[in-house]
Amino acid sequence: MTMVHASLAPGAQLVMPWPQNFNALVYVLGGQGAVGTERRPVESGQLTVFGEGDALTVEASTQQDSRTTTLELLFLGGVPIREPVAWYGPFVMNTRSEIQQAFEDFEAGRLGTVPASHPLAESDEVSEQIDSALD
């Protein structure tokens, strides 16, 4: 799997080499720009799925909004696993029966628990570090 965070200055273009056997997703964390050789517009919160190719092309708009001065991108990809996907609620598995088992395990408390507090968080040393950071 590959994951890359990139920040592009206004008007900058990035042509990122990419393995042809990898799938490719680009999520826009912030800003505005265009993707692909077709220069399709994208903005914050949008996801682009690239087709086959050996490079990903992204360009930042010359003007960005007031919330971000750059185009912030997250590139994700890897070799496709070519497995079936079953999804429901928070669970993603390979089959419907695995989803049913996950719900049964969840309802029975077999997925574990997250403690409300951690022993280190209650120590005097950590409390002093937190207090000094807040001052």
N, CA, C and O atoms as a MOPAC input file, in Angstrom:
PM7 MOZYME 1SCF
protein

 N      0.84300 1    -1.18000 1     0.00000 1
 C      0.00000 1     0.00000 1     0.00000 1
 C      0.88300 1     1.23500 1     0.00000 1
 O      1.96000 1     1.24400 1     0.59700 1
 N      0.42600 1     2.25900 1    -0.66400 1
 C      1.13500 1     3.52800 1    -0.70900 1
 C      0.21300 1     4.62900 1    -0.20900 1
 O     -0.96400 1     4.67400 1    -0.56500 1
 N      0.75500 1     5.51700 1     0.62000 1
 C      0.01600 1     6.67100 1     1.10300 1
 C      0.96800 1     7.85400 1     1.07400 1
 O      2.06300 1     7.79500 1     1.63300 1
 N      0.54600 1     8.92900 1     0.41900 1
 C      1.38000 1    10.12600 1     0.28600 1
 C      0.53600 1    11.34900 1     0.58600 1
 O     -0.57000 1    11.48700 1     0.06400 1
 N      1.05000 1    12.23700 1     1.42500 1
 C      0.41500 1    13.53600 1     1.65500 1
 C      1.20700 1    14.56600 1     0.85900 1
 O      2.43300 1    14.61500 1     0.95400 1
 N      0.51800 1    15.38200 1     0.08200 1
 C      1.18200 1    16.41300 1    -0.71900 1
 C      0.48700 1    17.75000 1    -0.51400 1
 O     -0.73900 1    17.81800 1    -0.42500 1
 N      1.28400 1    18.81200 1    -0.44000 1
 C      0.79600 1    20.18900 1    -0.36100 1
 C      1.27100 1    20.91700 1    -1.61100 1
 O      2.47200 1    20.98600 1    -1.87400 1
 N      0.33800 1    21.45700 1    -2.37700 1
 C      0.68400 1    22.16500 1    -3.60500 1
 C      0.39100 1    23.64900 1    -3.44600 1
 O     -0.70500 1    24.04100 1    -3.04700 1
 N      1.38100 1    24.45900 1    -3.76200 1
 C      1.21000 1    25.90800 1    -3.75100 1
 C      0.23000 1    26.30100 1    -4.85100 1
 O      0.06800 1    25.56400 1    -5.82400 1
 N     -0.42600 1    27.45100 1    -4.70900 1
 C     -1.35700 1    27.89400 1    -5.75500 1
 C     -0.69300 1    27.89500 1    -7.13300 1
 O      0.40000 1    28.43300 1    -7.30900 1
 N     -1.36500 1    27.29000 1    -8.09400 1
 C     -0.86600 1    27.22600 1    -9.46100 1
 C      0.13200 1    26.11200 1    -9.73900 1
 O      0.49200 1    25.88300 1   -10.89400 1
 N      0.58700 1    25.41300 1    -8.69900 1
 C      1.58200 1    24.34000 1    -8.88900 1
 C      0.92800 1    23.09200 1    -9.47100 1
 O     -0.25800 1    22.83600 1    -9.26400 1
 N      1.73000 1    22.32300 1   -10.20400 1
 C      1.26600 1    21.05800 1   -10.76600 1
 C      2.17700 1    19.94000 1   -10.27600 1
 O      3.39100 1    20.11300 1   -10.17000 1
 N      1.57900 1    18.79800 1    -9.98300 1
 C      2.32400 1    17.61400 1    -9.55500 1
 C      1.99100 1    16.47500 1   -10.50700 1
 O      0.82200 1    16.15100 1   -10.71300 1
 N      3.01300 1    15.87600 1   -11.08200 1
 C      2.85500 1    14.66700 1   -11.88400 1
 C      3.61600 1    13.58900 1   -11.11900 1
 O      4.84500 1    13.53100 1   -11.15900 1
 N      2.85800 1    12.73000 1   -10.41500 1
 C      3.45400 1    11.71900 1    -9.54800 1
 C      3.53300 1    10.37800 1   -10.26700 1
 O      2.50600 1     9.84000 1   -10.68000 1
 N      4.74200 1     9.82900 1   -10.42400 1
 C      4.85600 1     8.48300 1   -11.00000 1
 C      4.06700 1     7.49500 1   -10.13100 1
 O      4.05400 1     7.60000 1    -8.90400 1
 N      3.40900 1     6.53700 1   -10.79300 1
 C      2.55000 1     5.59700 1   -10.05800 1
 C      2.63700 1     4.22800 1   -10.72200 1
 O      2.53800 1     4.13600 1   -11.94500 1
 N      2.81900 1     3.16400 1    -9.94500 1
 C      2.87700 1     1.81700 1   -10.53900 1
 C      1.57700 1     1.48800 1   -11.28300 1
 O      0.48500 1     1.70900 1   -10.75900 1
 N      1.69700 1     0.97000 1   -12.48400 1
 C      0.51400 1     0.67200 1   -13.29400 1
 C     -0.37600 1    -0.39500 1   -12.68100 1
 O     -1.57700 1    -0.41700 1   -12.94900 1
 N      0.18300 1    -1.28300 1   -11.86500 1
 C     -0.63600 1    -2.34600 1   -11.27400 1
 C     -1.31300 1    -1.91100 1    -9.97500 1
 O     -2.02500 1    -2.70800 1    -9.36300 1
 N     -1.10700 1    -0.66800 1    -9.54100 1
 C     -1.75200 1    -0.13800 1    -8.33800 1
 C     -3.06300 1     0.55100 1    -8.71000 1
 O     -3.18500 1     1.14700 1    -9.78000 1
 N     -4.04700 1     0.46000 1    -7.80200 1
 C     -5.19500 1     1.34200 1    -7.94600 1
 C     -4.76400 1     2.70100 1    -7.39500 1
 O     -3.71000 1     2.80300 1    -6.76800 1
 N     -5.55300 1     3.73000 1    -7.61800 1
 C     -5.14600 1     5.07200 1    -7.17700 1
 C     -6.35400 1     5.90200 1    -6.78100 1
 O     -7.30500 1     6.04500 1    -7.55100 1
 N     -6.30700 1     6.44900 1    -5.56600 1
 C     -7.32400 1     7.35500 1    -5.05400 1
 C     -6.62500 1     8.62000 1    -4.59000 1
 O     -5.52500 1     8.55900 1    -4.04100 1
 N     -7.25300 1     9.76200 1    -4.80700 1
 C     -6.73900 1    11.02500 1    -4.28200 1
 C     -7.88200 1    11.71300 1    -3.55700 1
 O     -8.91600 1    12.01700 1    -4.15200 1
 N     -7.68500 1    11.95900 1    -2.25400 1
 C     -8.67600 1    12.64700 1    -1.43500 1
 C     -8.19800 1    14.07500 1    -1.19600 1
 O     -7.04400 1    14.29400 1    -0.82600 1
 N     -9.08100 1    15.04100 1    -1.40800 1
 C     -8.73100 1    16.45000 1    -1.21600 1
 C     -9.01800 1    16.82000 1     0.24000 1
 O    -10.17200 1    16.92300 1     0.65500 1
 N     -7.94800 1    17.01600 1     1.00000 1
 C     -8.07200 1    17.40000 1     2.40300 1
 C     -8.46400 1    18.86500 1     2.54600 1
 O     -9.18100 1    19.23200 1     3.47700 1
 N     -7.99600 1    19.70000 1     1.62700 1
 C     -8.31500 1    21.12200 1     1.66200 1
 C     -7.89300 1    21.79900 1     0.37600 1
 O     -6.95200 1    21.36600 1    -0.28800 1
 N     -8.59300 1    22.85800 1     0.03200 1
 C     -8.23200 1    23.62100 1    -1.15000 1
 C     -9.00700 1    23.20700 1    -2.38500 1
 O     -9.96300 1    22.43400 1    -2.32300 1
 N     -8.55500 1    23.75300 1    -3.51900 1
 C     -9.22500 1    23.53200 1    -4.79600 1
 C     -8.18600 1    23.29700 1    -5.87700 1
 O     -7.07400 1    23.82100 1    -5.81700 1
 N     -8.56800 1    22.50100 1    -6.86500 1
 C     -7.64000 1    22.23100 1    -7.95300 1
 C     -8.30300 1    21.43300 1    -9.04700 1
 O     -9.52200 1    21.46000 1    -9.21400 1
 N     -7.47100 1    20.71500 1    -9.79600 1
 C     -7.94300 1    19.88500 1   -10.90100 1
 C     -7.11000 1    18.60700 1   -10.92200 1
 O     -5.93900 1    18.60600 1   -10.54300 1
 N     -7.73900 1    17.51200 1   -11.37600 1
 C     -7.05300 1    16.21700 1   -11.42100 1
 C     -7.12700 1    15.62100 1   -12.80900 1
 O     -8.04100 1    15.90200 1   -13.58400 1
 N     -6.14100 1    14.79100 1   -13.10100 1
 C     -6.10000 1    14.07500 1   -14.36400 1
 C     -5.68500 1    14.96200 1   -15.51400 1
 O     -5.61200 1    16.18600 1   -15.39900 1
 N     -5.41700 1    14.30300 1   -16.63000 1
 C     -5.03800 1    15.05700 1   -17.82700 1
 C     -6.22800 1    15.84600 1   -18.36500 1
 O     -6.05900 1    16.78200 1   -19.14700 1
 N     -7.45500 1    15.45500 1   -17.93700 1
 C     -8.66700 1    16.18000 1   -18.34700 1
 C     -8.88000 1    17.42200 1   -17.49700 1
 O     -9.73600 1    18.24800 1   -17.81400 1
 N     -8.10800 1    17.56600 1   -16.41200 1
 C     -8.18400 1    18.69300 1   -15.48700 1
 C     -9.58800 1    18.86700 1   -14.92500 1
 O    -10.18000 1    19.94200 1   -15.01700 1
 N    -10.11200 1    17.78700 1   -14.33900 1
 C    -11.44100 1    17.84000 1   -13.72500 1
 C    -11.35600 1    18.55900 1   -12.38500 1
 O    -10.46700 1    18.26100 1   -11.58700 1
 N    -12.26100 1    19.49800 1   -12.12200 1
 C    -12.19000 1    20.27100 1   -10.88000 1
 C    -12.47900 1    19.41100 1    -9.64700 1
 O    -13.34400 1    18.53500 1    -9.66600 1
 N    -11.72400 1    19.68900 1    -8.56800 1
 C    -11.93700 1    19.03700 1    -7.27900 1
 C    -11.79700 1    20.08000 1    -6.17500 1
 O    -11.16600 1    21.12100 1    -6.35800 1
 N    -12.39900 1    19.77700 1    -5.02500 1
 C    -12.28900 1    20.66400 1    -3.86700 1
 C    -12.36100 1    19.85300 1    -2.58800 1
 O    -12.54900 1    18.63700 1    -2.61900 1
 N    -12.21100 1    20.53300 1    -1.46900 1
 C    -12.18700 1    19.89100 1    -0.15400 1
 C    -13.29300 1    18.84600 1    -0.00800 1
 O    -14.45100 1    19.09300 1    -0.34300 1
 N    -12.90900 1    17.67600 1     0.49900 1
 C    -13.87100 1    16.62100 1     0.78100 1
 C    -14.18800 1    15.71000 1    -0.37800 1
 O    -14.98000 1    14.78100 1    -0.22100 1
 N    -13.60300 1    15.93700 1    -1.53400 1
 C    -13.89800 1    15.09000 1    -2.69200 1
 C    -12.81300 1    14.03600 1    -2.89100 1
 O    -11.64600 1    14.24600 1    -2.56000 1
 N    -13.23000 1    12.89800 1    -3.44100 1
 C    -12.34000 1    11.77600 1    -3.70900 1
 C    -12.31900 1    11.51400 1    -5.20500 1
 O    -13.36300 1    11.48100 1    -5.85700 1
 N    -11.12500 1    11.32900 1    -5.74100 1
 C    -10.95800 1    10.99800 1    -7.15300 1
 C    -10.44200 1     9.57300 1    -7.26200 1
 O     -9.51600 1     9.18800 1    -6.54800 1
 N    -11.03600 1     8.79000 1    -8.14900 1
 C    -10.56800 1     7.44300 1    -8.44700 1
 C     -9.93100 1     7.49800 1    -9.82500 1
 O    -10.60700 1     7.77500 1   -10.81500 1
 N     -8.63000 1     7.23400 1    -9.89100 1
 C     -7.90800 1     7.27600 1   -11.15600 1
 C     -7.99100 1     5.93300 1   -11.85900 1
 O     -8.05000 1     4.89000 1   -11.20800 1
 N     -7.99600 1     5.95500 1   -13.19100 1
 C     -7.94800 1     4.74100 1   -13.99200 1
 C     -6.50100 1     4.32300 1   -14.20400 1
 O     -5.59800 1     4.80300 1   -13.51800 1
 N     -6.29000 1     3.43200 1   -15.15400 1
 C     -4.94900 1     2.92900 1   -15.42500 1
 C     -4.04000 1     4.03700 1   -15.94300 1
 O     -4.49100 1     4.97700 1   -16.59800 1
 N     -2.76800 1     3.90800 1   -15.63900 1
 C     -1.78000 1     4.87700 1   -16.08700 1
 C     -0.52700 1     4.74000 1   -15.25500 1
 O     -0.50100 1     4.00100 1   -14.27100 1
 N      0.51100 1     5.45100 1   -15.65000 1
 C      1.76700 1     5.35000 1   -14.91100 1
 C      2.11400 1     6.62600 1   -14.16200 1
 O      3.21500 1     6.76100 1   -13.63000 1
 N      1.14800 1     7.58600 1   -14.12000 1
 C      1.36400 1     8.82900 1   -13.37600 1
 C      0.01400 1     9.42900 1   -12.99300 1
 O     -0.98700 1     9.23800 1   -13.68500 1
 N      0.00700 1    10.15300 1   -11.88300 1
 C     -1.17400 1    10.87100 1   -11.41900 1
 C     -0.88100 1    12.35800 1   -11.55600 1
 O      0.14500 1    12.83900 1   -11.07500 1
 N     -1.77500 1    13.08400 1   -12.20800 1
 C     -1.57100 1    14.51200 1   -12.42500 1
 C     -2.58100 1    15.30900 1   -11.61300 1
 O     -3.78700 1    15.07300 1   -11.68400 1
 N     -2.05700 1    16.26500 1   -10.83300 1
 C     -2.89400 1    17.12800 1    -9.99800 1
 C     -2.36600 1    18.54700 1   -10.10800 1
 O     -1.15600 1    18.76600 1   -10.16000 1
 N     -3.27900 1    19.51000 1   -10.14400 1
 C     -2.88500 1    20.91900 1   -10.24900 1
 C     -3.69400 1    21.75100 1    -9.25700 1
 O     -4.91000 1    21.58900 1    -9.15500 1
 N     -3.03200 1    22.62600 1    -8.54100 1
 C     -3.70400 1    23.51200 1    -7.59400 1
 C     -4.25400 1    24.73100 1    -8.32700 1
 O     -3.61600 1    25.24600 1    -9.24500 1
 N     -5.42000 1    25.18500 1    -7.93100 1
 C     -5.97100 1    26.41400 1    -8.49100 1
 C     -5.07500 1    27.58200 1    -8.09800 1
 O     -4.41200 1    27.54900 1    -7.06200 1
 N     -5.06500 1    28.59500 1    -8.92400 1
 C     -4.21900 1    29.75900 1    -8.62000 1
 C     -4.74200 1    30.53400 1    -7.42200 1
 O     -3.96600 1    31.19500 1    -6.73100 1
 N     -6.03600 1    30.46500 1    -7.16400 1
 C     -6.63700 1    31.10500 1    -5.99500 1
 C     -7.20300 1    30.02500 1    -5.07900 1
 O     -7.98100 1    29.17800 1    -5.51700 1
 N     -6.81500 1    30.05900 1    -3.81400 1
 C     -7.34200 1    29.11500 1    -2.82300 1
 C     -8.27600 1    29.86500 1    -1.88700 1
 O     -8.24200 1    31.09300 1    -1.81400 1
 N     -9.11400 1    29.11700 1    -1.17000 1
 C    -10.04000 1    29.77800 1    -0.25100 1
 C     -9.30400 1    30.26000 1     0.99900 1
 O     -8.12000 1    29.97300 1     1.17600 1
 N     -9.99600 1    30.97800 1     1.84700 1
 C     -9.35700 1    31.58100 1     3.02100 1
 C     -8.99400 1    30.56000 1     4.10000 1
 O     -8.21000 1    30.87300 1     4.99600 1
 N     -9.54500 1    29.35500 1     4.03100 1
 C     -9.26200 1    28.33900 1     5.05300 1
 C     -7.93100 1    27.64700 1     4.84700 1
 O     -7.33200 1    27.16100 1     5.80700 1
 N     -7.46100 1    27.59300 1     3.61500 1
 C     -6.18600 1    26.94700 1     3.32500 1
 C     -5.49200 1    27.70100 1     2.20400 1
 O     -6.12900 1    28.13400 1     1.24400 1
 N     -4.20200 1    27.85200 1     2.33500 1
 C     -3.45600 1    28.58300 1     1.30300 1
 C     -2.87400 1    27.64200 1     0.25600 1
 O     -2.31300 1    28.09500 1    -0.74200 1
 N     -3.00400 1    26.32300 1     0.47900 1
 C     -2.45700 1    25.33300 1    -0.44400 1
 C     -3.51000 1    24.27600 1    -0.75200 1
 O     -4.52800 1    24.17900 1    -0.06700 1
 N     -3.25400 1    23.49600 1    -1.77900 1
 C     -4.08700 1    22.33300 1    -2.08200 1
 C     -3.48500 1    21.16200 1    -1.31600 1
 O     -2.35300 1    20.76000 1    -1.58400 1
 N     -4.23100 1    20.61900 1    -0.37400 1
 C     -3.76800 1    19.51700 1     0.47400 1
 C     -4.39800 1    18.21900 1    -0.01000 1
 O     -5.62200 1    18.09700 1    -0.07100 1
 N     -3.54600 1    17.24400 1    -0.35800 1
 C     -4.01300 1    15.99400 1    -0.96000 1
 C     -3.50200 1    14.77500 1    -0.21900 1
 O     -2.41500 1    14.79400 1     0.35800 1
 N     -4.29400 1    13.71800 1    -0.24100 1
 C     -3.87600 1    12.42500 1     0.28700 1
 C     -4.01100 1    11.41600 1    -0.84900 1
 O     -5.11400 1    11.13800 1    -1.32000 1
 N     -2.87100 1    10.87000 1    -1.28300 1
 C     -2.83500 1     9.84700 1    -2.32800 1
 C     -2.84500 1     8.47900 1    -1.65300 1
 O     -2.07700 1     8.24400 1    -0.71900 1
 N     -3.70000 1     7.58400 1    -2.11300 1
 C     -3.79600 1     6.23000 1    -1.56500 1
 C     -3.83100 1     5.22800 1    -2.70400 1
 O     -4.47200 1     5.46900 1    -3.72700 1
 N     -3.14800 1     4.10900 1    -2.53400 1
 C     -3.21000 1     3.09000 1    -3.56200 1
 C     -2.44500 1     1.84700 1    -3.18600 1
 O     -1.73700 1     1.80900 1    -2.18000 1
 N     -2.59700 1     0.84000 1    -4.00200 1
 C     -1.91200 1    -0.41600 1    -3.78600 1
 C     -2.39100 1    -1.44800 1    -4.79000 1
 O     -3.24000 1    -1.17200 1    -5.63700 1
 N     -1.83800 1    -2.62100 1    -4.67900 1
 C     -2.24700 1    -3.71700 1    -5.55100 1
 C     -3.65000 1    -4.15300 1    -5.13600 1
 O     -3.86600 1    -4.48100 1    -3.96900 1
 N     -4.60600 1    -4.16400 1    -6.06100 1
 C     -5.96300 1    -4.58900 1    -5.70700 1
 C     -5.96400 1    -6.01700 1    -5.16000 1
 O     -5.27200 1    -6.89000 1    -5.68500 1
 N     -6.74500 1    -6.24800 1    -4.10100 1
 C     -6.76500 1    -7.58200 1    -3.48900 1
 C     -7.75000 1    -8.52500 1    -4.17000 1
 O     -7.69400 1    -9.73800 1    -3.96700 1
 N     -8.63800 1    -7.97900 1    -4.96500 1
 C     -9.58200 1    -8.78200 1    -5.74600 1
 C    -10.36100 1    -9.79000 1    -4.89900 1
 O    -10.51800 1   -10.95200 1    -5.27400 1
 N    -10.83800 1    -9.31900 1    -3.75900 1
 C    -11.66800 1   -10.15800 1    -2.88600 1
 C    -13.06200 1    -9.56300 1    -2.81100 1
 O    -13.23400 1    -8.35900 1    -2.99700 1
 N    -14.06500 1   -10.39900 1    -2.53900 1
 C    -15.41500 1    -9.86000 1    -2.37400 1
 C    -15.47800 1    -8.98100 1    -1.11900 1
 O    -14.73800 1    -9.18900 1    -0.15700 1
 N    -16.36700 1    -8.00800 1    -1.15600 1
 C    -16.52800 1    -7.10400 1    -0.02300 1
 C    -17.98400 1    -7.10100 1     0.39300 1
 O    -18.88200 1    -6.89200 1    -0.42300 1
 N    -18.20300 1    -7.34100 1     1.69100 1
 C    -19.53300 1    -7.23700 1     2.28300 1
 C    -19.44300 1    -6.15600 1     3.34800 1
 O    -18.51800 1    -6.15100 1     4.16000 1
 N    -20.41800 1    -5.22900 1     3.34300 1
 C    -20.37200 1    -4.09700 1     4.25700 1
 C    -21.74100 1    -3.86500 1     4.85000 1
 O    -22.75500 1    -3.93700 1     4.15600 1
 N    -21.76200 1    -3.58600 1     6.14600 1
 C    -22.98800 1    -3.15900 1     6.80500 1
 C    -22.59700 1    -2.46400 1     8.08900 1
 O    -21.82500 1    -3.00200 1     8.88400 1
 N    -23.13200 1    -1.25600 1     8.29800 1
 C    -22.78500 1    -0.49000 1     9.49700 1
 C    -21.28100 1    -0.26400 1     9.55200 1
 O    -20.67000 1     0.10900 1     8.55100 1
 N    -20.68600 1    -0.48800 1    10.71200 1
 C    -19.25100 1    -0.23200 1    10.84500 1
 C    -18.37100 1    -1.40000 1    10.39000 1
 O    -17.14400 1    -1.30600 1    10.43500 1
 N    -18.98400 1    -2.48600 1     9.95900 1
 C    -18.22000 1    -3.68900 1     9.65200 1
 C    -18.02000 1    -3.88000 1     8.15200 1
 O    -18.95400 1    -3.72400 1     7.36600 1
 N    -16.80100 1    -4.21600 1     7.77000 1
 C    -16.47300 1    -4.56000 1     6.39100 1
 C    -15.78100 1    -5.91400 1     6.41800 1
 O    -14.73100 1    -6.06800 1     7.04100 1
 N    -16.36200 1    -6.88100 1     5.75300 1
 C    -15.83900 1    -8.24400 1     5.73200 1
 C    -15.89800 1    -8.75500 1     4.29100 1
 O    -16.09500 1    -7.97500 1     3.35900 1
 N    -15.72700 1   -10.06300 1     4.11400 1
 C    -15.79100 1   -10.65400 1     2.78100 1
 C    -17.15600 1   -11.25000 1     2.44600 1
 O    -17.52500 1   -11.31200 1     1.27300 1
 N    -17.91900 1   -11.69200 1     3.46000 1
 C    -19.20500 1   -12.33900 1     3.19000 1
 C    -20.27400 1   -11.83600 1     4.15200 1
 O    -19.97500 1   -11.26000 1     5.19800 1
 N    -21.51100 1   -12.06600 1     3.77300 1
 C    -22.63700 1   -11.68600 1     4.62400 1
 C    -22.59100 1   -12.44900 1     5.95100 1
 O    -22.90000 1   -11.88700 1     7.00200 1
 N    -22.21000 1   -13.71300 1     5.90500 1
 C    -22.15200 1   -14.49500 1     7.15200 1
 C    -21.07400 1   -13.94600 1     8.09900 1
 O    -21.24800 1   -13.98400 1     9.31700 1
 N    -19.95400 1   -13.43200 1     7.54300 1
 C    -18.93600 1   -12.81300 1     8.39700 1
 C    -19.46000 1   -11.52400 1     9.02900 1
 O    -19.11000 1   -11.20700 1    10.16600 1
 N    -20.29000 1   -10.78300 1     8.30700 1
 C    -20.91300 1    -9.57500 1     8.86600 1
 C    -21.83300 1    -9.96800 1    10.02200 1
 O    -21.80600 1    -9.34100 1    11.08100 1
 N    -22.65100 1   -11.01000 1     9.81900 1
 C    -23.54600 1   -11.46800 1    10.88000 1
 C    -22.75700 1   -11.89900 1    12.11200 1
 O    -23.15000 1   -11.59600 1    13.23900 1
 N    -21.64100 1   -12.60700 1    11.90100 1
 C    -20.79900 1   -13.04200 1    13.01600 1
 C    -20.18900 1   -11.84000 1    13.74000 1
 O    -20.09100 1   -11.83800 1    14.96700 1
 N    -19.78300 1   -10.83000 1    12.99200 1
 C    -19.21700 1    -9.62800 1    13.60700 1
 C    -20.24300 1    -8.94000 1    14.49700 1
 O    -19.90400 1    -8.49700 1    15.59400 1
 N    -21.49900 1    -8.84000 1    14.04400 1
 C    -22.54100 1    -8.24600 1    14.87500 1
 C    -22.79100 1    -9.08200 1    16.12800 1
 O    -22.95900 1    -8.53700 1    17.21900 1
 N    -22.81400 1   -10.39500 1    15.97200 1
 C    -23.00600 1   -11.26300 1    17.14000 1
 C    -21.86000 1   -11.09200 1    18.13000 1
 O    -22.08700 1   -11.00900 1    19.33700 1
 N    -20.62800 1   -11.03800 1    17.62200 1
 C    -19.46600 1   -10.84600 1    18.49800 1
 C    -19.52700 1    -9.49200 1    19.20100 1
 O    -19.20600 1    -9.38600 1    20.38400 1
 N    -19.93500 1    -8.47300 1    18.47700 1
 C    -20.04400 1    -7.13600 1    19.05800 1
 C    -21.07900 1    -7.12200 1    20.17900 1
 O    -20.81400 1    -6.63900 1    21.27900 1
 N    -22.26700 1    -7.66100 1    19.88100 1
 C    -23.34700 1    -7.66000 1    20.86900 1
 C    -23.00700 1    -8.50400 1    22.09400 1
 O    -23.50200 1    -8.23500 1    23.18900 1
 N    -22.17000 1    -9.52100 1    21.91700 1
 C    -21.76800 1   -10.38100 1    23.04300 1
 C    -20.55300 1    -9.82300 1    23.78500 1
 O    -20.11100 1   -10.41000 1    24.77300 1
 N    -20.01300 1    -8.70500 1    23.32200 1
 C    -18.85800 1    -8.10400 1    23.98700 1
 C    -17.54100 1    -8.79200 1    23.69900 1
 O    -16.58500 1    -8.62800 1    24.45800 1
 N    -17.46400 1    -9.56200 1    22.61600 1
 C    -16.23500 1   -10.29500 1    22.29800 1
 C    -15.22300 1    -9.49200 1    21.47800 1
 O    -14.16700 1   -10.01900 1    21.12900 1
 N    -15.52600 1    -8.22700 1    21.16400 1
 C    -14.59400 1    -7.42000 1    20.38100 1
 C    -13.64700 1    -6.61100 1    21.26600 1
 O    -12.82800 1    -5.84300 1    20.76100 1
 N    -13.75500 1    -6.78100 1    22.58000 1
 C    -12.87000 1    -6.06600 1    23.50100 1
 C    -13.49200 1    -4.76700 1    23.95600 1
 O    -14.58200 1    -4.39000 1    23.52400 1
 N    -12.77800 1    -4.09100 1    24.83900 1
 C    -13.25700 1    -2.82700 1    25.38500 1
 C    -12.13000 1    -1.80600 1    25.40300 1
 O    -10.95100 1    -2.15800 1    25.40300 1
 N    -12.50500 1    -0.56700 1    25.41900 1
 C    -11.55600 1     0.52900 1    25.56900 1
 C    -11.78700 1     1.09200 1    26.96300 1
 O    -12.89500 1     1.52800 1    27.27700 1
 N    -10.74200 1     1.09000 1    27.81700 1
 C    -10.94600 1     1.58700 1    29.17800 1
 C    -11.28800 1     3.07800 1    29.18000 1
 O    -10.81000 1     3.84000 1    28.33900 1
 N    -12.12800 1     3.47900 1    30.14600 1
 C    -12.51900 1     4.88300 1    30.25900 1
 C    -11.33000 1     5.75400 1    30.62500 1
 O    -11.27400 1     6.92100 1    30.23700 1
 N    -10.37600 1     5.19900 1    31.36900 1
 C     -9.17200 1     5.95000 1    31.70800 1
 C     -7.98000 1     5.01000 1    31.64900 1
 O     -8.11300 1     3.79500 1    31.79700 1
 N     -6.84200 1     5.58600 1    31.43700 1
 C     -5.60600 1     4.82200 1    31.34600 1
 C     -4.79300 1     5.07200 1    32.60300 1
 O     -4.75900 1     6.20300 1    33.08800 1
 N     -4.12800 1     4.03800 1    33.15700 1
 C     -3.37000 1     4.23300 1    34.39700 1
 C     -2.34000 1     5.36500 1    34.30500 1
 O     -2.13200 1     6.08000 1    35.28500 1
 N     -1.69500 1     5.53900 1    33.15100 1
 C     -0.69800 1     6.60600 1    33.02500 1
 C     -1.33600 1     7.98600 1    33.10000 1
 O     -0.73100 1     8.92700 1    33.61400 1
 N     -2.55800 1     8.10700 1    32.58900 1
 C     -3.22900 1     9.39900 1    32.59600 1
 C     -3.55500 1     9.84600 1    34.01200 1
 O     -3.76700 1    11.03400 1    34.25600 1
 N     -3.59700 1     8.90400 1    34.94500 1
 C     -3.92000 1     9.23900 1    36.32800 1
 C     -2.67400 1     9.49900 1    37.17500 1
 O     -2.79400 1     9.87300 1    38.34200 1
 N     -1.47900 1     9.30500 1    36.60600 1
 C     -0.25600 1     9.51100 1    37.38400 1
 C      0.01600 1    10.99100 1    37.57600 1
 O     -0.38200 1    11.81600 1    36.75300 1
 N      0.70500 1    11.32900 1    38.68200 1
 C      1.02800 1    12.72600 1    38.99000 1
 C      1.92100 1    13.34100 1    37.92800 1
 O      1.75200 1    14.51200 1    37.58500 1
 N      2.88300 1    12.56700 1    37.39300 1
 C      3.81500 1    13.08800 1    36.38300 1
 C      3.07500 1    13.54500 1    35.12800 1
 O      3.33700 1    14.62600 1    34.60000 1
 N      2.15300 1    12.71600 1    34.66000 1
 C      1.39500 1    13.06800 1    33.46300 1
 C      0.49900 1    14.26600 1    33.74800 1
 O      0.37600 1    15.15600 1    32.90600 1
 N     -0.12300 1    14.30200 1    34.91200 1
 C     -0.97900 1    15.43500 1    35.27500 1
 C     -0.19200 1    16.73200 1    35.30000 1
 O     -0.68800 1    17.76800 1    34.85900 1
 N      1.03800 1    16.68400 1    35.81300 1
 C      1.88000 1    17.87900 1    35.84400 1
 C      2.26800 1    18.32000 1    34.43600 1
 O      2.32200 1    19.51700 1    34.15600 1
 N      2.54000 1    17.35800 1    33.54400 1
 C      2.88000 1    17.68900 1    32.15300 1
 C      1.68500 1    18.34700 1    31.45600 1
 O      1.85000 1    19.30300 1    30.69900 1
 N      0.51700 1    17.84200 1    31.71100 1
 C     -0.68800 1    18.41600 1    31.10600 1
 C     -0.92400 1    19.82000 1    31.63200 1
 O     -1.21500 1    20.74000 1    30.86800 1
 N     -0.79400 1    19.97800 1    32.96100 1
 C     -0.99800 1    21.29700 1    33.57100 1
 C     -0.00800 1    22.31900 1    33.02200 1
 O     -0.38800 1    23.45200 1    32.72600 1
 N      1.26100 1    21.92800 1    32.88300 1
 C      2.27800 1    22.88200 1    32.39300 1
 C      2.03900 1    23.21500 1    30.91400 1
 O      2.31300 1    24.33400 1    30.48100 1
 N      1.53400 1    22.25500 1    30.14400 1
 C      1.25800 1    22.51900 1    28.72900 1
 C      0.09600 1    23.47900 1    28.57000 1
 O      0.05100 1    24.25500 1    27.61600 1
 N     -0.84700 1    23.43000 1    29.50400 1
 C     -2.00800 1    24.30800 1    29.42300 1
 C     -1.72800 1    25.72400 1    29.91600 1
 O     -2.48300 1    26.64600 1    29.60800 1
 N     -0.64800 1    25.90500 1    30.67900 1
 C     -0.28900 1    27.24500 1    31.20000 1
 C      0.26500 1    28.15100 1    30.14100 1
 O      0.60700 1    29.29900 1    30.42800 1

